[in-house]
Amino acid sequence: MYRKDDLLTHATIYWVTNTIGTSIRTYANNNRYPWTPSHDRQPVVEAPTGLTLVNHENPPGVSTPGERVRNFVASERGGWYNLVNVRAHERGGHFIPWEIPAEWVADLRLTFRLARES
């Protein structure tokens, strides 16, 4: 999946530039200060939205791509967005465009096509 040179290059960039802290700060801040909308319109995110999900990051009890999509759409967060496309894939992990680029590009294109049609 990842070549050793790729992993070492990325790790070295963060190490020698001393930027690992700022790169992960958003994760800590998201837990400390959960996002809240600045308005009461629904959906909160009004722009047409597409999501690409992967089984690697499934919530507990979810095991298939179809379950992953249904779980997200039915969740509280699912209602925040003007969803036009939600797709889940068996393969892939945290770095979706790098790990499954063809699927990600297909999802992106489908999102734009569906947004234009709506």
N, C-alpha and C positions, 0 to 999 in steps of 0.2 A: 504494500500500500504506500508507505512512505519510504523513500530512499534515505539511507543513513546521512548522506551529504545534505539533503533537504532539512532533516531534523537538526543536524549540527549547525547548519547555517542560521536557521531561525533562532535556535537557543543562543548562539554566539552573538547575534545582533542584539537581542535583549540584554545579554550579560555585559557586553563591552560598552553599550550605550546607557546602561543603568536605567532601562525603561520598563522593566518587568512590573514594577509597582504601579506605574501609570496605566499600563495595559490591562491590569486586573482590577484597578480601582472601581470601575463601573460595576463589577460583580458585587463587591463589598457594599458600595453605595446603594445598589438596588435592594439589598437586604435591609440596610439601615433606614433608608428613606424610600419606601414603596411609592411608585408613581401614582398620582391621582390626577384626574382630568381637571382642566381649568374651566370647564363649561359643563352644562348638563344636557347637551344635545346627544341624540342617539342615532347611529352608533358614534361612539366617542371619536374614533378615527374614521373620518368621513371619506377619505380617499379610497378608491378601489384598491383592495389589498389581496395579494396572493401569498401563500405560505408553502414552503417545501419542508416537510418533516421527514425524519428518518427513524427507523425502529431502534437505532442505537440509543436514542434519548427518550424512550417511551416512559410514561408514568407507570407506577405499579399497577399490575392487573391488565395491562394493555400489551398485546403480543403481535398483532397483525397490522399492516398498513391501514386497512379499512377501519379497524378499531381505533387506531391513532387519530384518523380524521374525525370520526364520530365523537371521540372523547374530547377533542379540542373544540369542535363546533358546538357541542352541548355544554361546554364549560362556561364559567362566568366570563373568562377572557374572550371566548369565541364571540360573545355579543358585543365586544368593544369595537369590532372591526366591520367595515363594509366588505365582507369576504366575497370575492369573485372566483377564487380558485384556491383550493386547499388540497394538496397532494402529499402522500406519504410513500416512502420507498423502503424496501427491505434492507438495502445496503446504505452505507454512508454513516458519517458520524458528525462531530461538531463542525468540521470544515467542509460543508456540503459541496460548494463549488469546486473544491480541489479534489474531493473524493469521488463524486459522481457528476462530473461536469456536463455530460450530455443530458442527463435527466434534469439537472438544474436549469440548463438553458431551455429545454423543452417546457418546463414549468413556467419559466419567466415569459417565454413567448406566448404560451397559452393565457397567462394572466393578462398580458397586454391586449391580446385578441378579444378576450371576454370583456375586458374593461371598455374597449371601443364599442362593442356590441350593446353594452348596457346603457 
